[in-house]
Amino acid sequence: MATSEQPPSIGLVIVGDEILSGKRADKHMPKVIELLAARGLQLDWAEYVGDARGRITATLARAFGSGDVVFSCGGIGATPDDHTRQCAARALGVELLLHPQAEALIRERMQDLAREKGIAYEPDRPDNIHRLNMGVFPAGARIIPNPYNKIAGFSVANVHFVPGFPVMAWPMIEWVLDSQYAHLFRARAYQEKSVIVFGAMEASLTPLMEQIERDHAGVKVFSLPSVDHPEYGRHIDLGVKGDPTLVDAAYAQLRAGLLAFGASLGPELVR
């Protein structure tokens, strides 16, 4: 939950059985991390959920209640396995309504397709009427423009719903970030500094890590052990991350503590 001093956390929900079954590999999380990092932001949490209405509803209820900025990818179409729009409405306790602007954009898209095929646009044809379901959103929703095919996504409060297709989802997420959260850019910028440590066990270094976090509020210590790294072999990537103005002092204390411990140190890494 955000406070006046602390920007909101940012979360990601990825919906779809195809991700959990392995039929498709998730591409959204690394891209969202990239989009956020380019703006000085970072992802705080992510959840994967299959096409089960109860689970989707519970996941979205948590998202709405968190106060976080949340992006939800997938399940907003109009086929039988798309449940996200309905679950969002259920989680909010509101009805589903055809959004006027989304309807107009869908009709524009249908006319574009008819023109491309050289046929007459028939608004009352059953398949065209069915396509309007893609503009049925929870009451009070705002649309997210889709530059790829005009089929809008939607937002309710700080939770933003986009399709599962990366070619659509990623520019829509960028639009949300740039149009609604530009005031946060760089507000959560952070830096990581670490060093490769050889011949030490995490347990023996834990007191040093705990001391650094006590001495440097706002800085986190991280420890990433590896047993078969192709370059470094068995080692620990040990470092600190946080506000760039705080990281240098914490890292200096970490390095001094490691030297006093007698650890064998390798390359330093700055991210």
N, C-alpha and C positions, 0 to 999 in steps of 0.2 A: 504494500500500500504506500503510495507516495505521500510525502509531507511537503510543507512549504519550502523546506531546505533540501529535500531529496527528490530528484526526478523519479518518475514512475519506472518500475521494472518493465521489461519487455519480454513477452512470451510468444510462443509459436505452437499452434495446434495443427497437426497434419492428419487428415481424415482419409481413410480408404483401406479396404481389405487387401487391395493389390500391393500395398506397401508391406503390410504385416505378413503376407503370404510369400513375399519375395518375387512376385511377378514383375514388379517395378521397384527400382531403387529410388529412395528419396533423394531428390536434388534440391529440395526447398531449404533445408536447414543450412547447408553450406552457403547457399546464395544469400539467404537472409542475413547470416553472419557477415558476409561481405558487404551487403548494402548498408547494414548498420555501422560497420567499422569505417566505411567511407565517410560517415557523418559523425564520427566520434562517439557512437553508441555501441552497446553490446547486448547480446541475447542473454537473458537471465534463466530461462527455462524453456523446455519443449516437451510436448506430449504427442504420442501417436495413438490413434484410436481407429478401430475398424468400423465397418458399416452397421453398427448395432445402435439402434435408436436410444436405448436407455443409457448406454455408455457415452454417446455423443452428447446427450442432454445433460448428463451429470458433469461432463468435462466443460461444457459451455457455461453451465451454472457457476462453476468455480471461476471461470474466466471473467464472467460479468461481475461476480462478487469481489474479485481481487483488487480492482482499481488499477490493474496493470494495463499497459498497452499490449494488445494481443492480436496477432494475425492468425487467421484460420484458413487453411488451404484445402480445398476439395469438397465435393459433395453438394455443391449449390446448383447442380443442373436439374433436369426435370425427368430423369429416368427413374425406374423403380428402386435403384440402389443409391439414389441421392437423397439424403435425409437431413442435411445440415440446416437448411432453411426452416424446416418444420421443427427441428430440435432446438434451434435458437429461439423460436417463438415460444415453445414449451418452457424452456429454461427461464424466459422472461415473464411468462404468464400473460402473453398478449396474443392477439389474433394475427393471422396472416392476411395481408392485403396486397392487391396489385398496385405497385408503385407507379404513379402516372408518368414520371420521367423515364423509368425503366421500360414501361410499356411503349412509350414513344420511340425509344431507341431500338427496341426489339422490332417494332413495325418498320422502322427505317432499314434495319438489317434485312428483313424479309423482302422488302421492296428492292434493295440492292441485289439480293440473290436472284430474284425474278428477272431483273433487268439484265444481269450477267448471263442468265440462261436463255434470254430472249422470249420469256413467257409472260403472261399477264399475272399481276399480283392479285391473289384471291384471299382477302383478309378473313373470310369465313370458312376457308377450307380447314378440315379438322386438324391437320398437322400444324397449320399456322396458329390456330387457336391454342393448341397444346403448347406451342413455343412460348406463349405469354406466361406460362407457369414459371419461367425463369426470371420473371420480374415480380413474383409474389414473395414479399419479404415481411418480416415482423413489423407490426405497426410502429411507426415512428422512425423507421430506418432511413438512412441517407445513402445515396448511391455512390459507388466508386466507379468512375469511368473505365471502360475497357477499350483501349486503343486498337486492339487486334480485330474485334468483330462487333463492338458496340453492346455486347451482352453484359450488362453492369453487374458488379458485385455490390455489397452493401456494408454499411457500418451501423452499429448501435452502440452509443457511448464510445468507449475506447476499444471496442472489439470489432475487428475488420475482417470481412469474409470475401475471399477471392477464389477463383476456380483452381482446380488441381493442375491445369496445364501450365507449365513454366512460362511459355511464350506469352500467356495472358497474365498470370499471377505476378510475375516479377515487376513489370512496368506499373501494375496497379498498386503494388506495395510501395514502390518508389513514389508514386503520386501521393499516396496517403502520408508518407513520411515528409515529403517536401511541402505539402499543402497544409498539414495539420500539426507537425511536430518540429518545424524548423527552429523554434525557440529552444529546443533541447540539444541541437547539434553542438558537439564538442563539450556539452555540459557534463558528460560522463566519460570524457576522454581518459584513457588510462595507459599505462606503460608496464611492460614486463621486463625484468632483468633477472637473469639466472646464470648459473655456472654448472658445468659438468663436474660431478663429484665421483671419484673412484675409490673403491675399497672401504666404503662406509655403509652402515645399515641405517635404514630410516628410523628405527626405534632409538638408536643412540643419538640421532640428531634432533629428535622430537623436542627435548627441552630447549634447545636453541631456537627452534621454529616458534615455540610457544612464547618465548621471551620477546622475540621480535614483534609478534603481534600485540603483546602487551605494551611494548614501548612505542609502537607506531600505529596509533589509531587510524583506521582508514586504509591500511595496507594489509593485504593477505599474503600468506606464505603458501607456496605450492611445491609439491614433491612428486616427481614423475619418474619412478624407477623403471629400468629396462634390463632385461637379462640377455638379450641377443641382438643388440643394435648393430647394424652392419658396419658402422664406423667406430663407435665407442665401446662396443661390447657391453659388459655388465657395468651399469653406472646409475647415478641418480641425477636427473635434471632438477636442481634445487634453486628456487628463486622467490622473488617477491613481485607483486603486481598491485596497481592502484593508481591514485592520482600522481601524475608525473612529478609534481612538486614535492611529493613525499617519498617516492621510490628510492631516490639516490641514497638518502641517509639510512633507510632500512637495509638496502643492499650492502652498503659499506659495513654495517653491523653484522650482517649475515656472513660476508666474506671474512671479516676479522674473526668471527666465531669459528668458522670452518678451519682457518689457519691455526687458531689456538688449539683446536681439536686434533690437529695433525692430519687432516684430510688431504688427499692428493687431488688437486684441482686441474681441470682441463679448460677448454675454451669457455669464454663468456658469450652469452646470447642476449640480445636486446631486441624486443618486438614492440 
